[in-house]
Amino acid sequence: MLIQAQEIDPEAVADVLREHDAARAPDARLQATADQDVERVLPRIKPGPEQSSG
C-alpha cells in the first residue's frame, strides 16, 4: 500500500513520514534500520553529469 501511495502522491507520503518521525524521540529507532527503510521506500537520487555554465 505504501508503494501505491508513493506512486500517487510522493510528497504527501514524505509529509506523513516526517510528521510520524517528528513525534518520536531522535533515538527511538536504530539508525541502520531507519536507513534501510528509506532505501527500500524512496528512490535514490543519482546525480547526472555536471553541466558547465559557460
N, C-alpha and C positions, 0 to 999 in steps of 0.2 A: 504494500500500500504506500509505503514511503517513496518508492521509486515512481509510482504513478503521480503522486503529489509533486515530486521533483520535476517531472515532465510537464505537468500542468502549470505550476507556478513556483519556480525555484526560489524566487525572492521571498515569497510567503513562507516557504519551508525554512529558509535561513532565519527569518524573523522569529518563527516559533522556536527553533533550536536555540537561538540567542536568548530569548526570554526564559526558556527552560533552564539553560545553563546559568543565567544570572540569578536564578532562585536558589542555586546550590553554592555551597562553600567552594572556594577555588580548589581545595584538595579533596573534594568529595569523590572524585574518580581517579583511578590510576591514569597518568598521562599517556602511557603506551596504549591502553585500551581506548581512550578517547581519540588518539591519533588514528588508530586502526579503524574506528567507526567513521571518522571523517573521510579517510581514504576510500572506504567502501561506498559511502553515500554520495560524496561530492566529486565531480570530475577535477582532476589535477590540471591546473593552468600551466601550459607549456609555452615558454617564450618563443617568439618567432625570430627570424633573422633581424639583426639590427638594421635600421634604415638611417642613412645619413641625410641630414637636412641641408645639404649644401650643394 
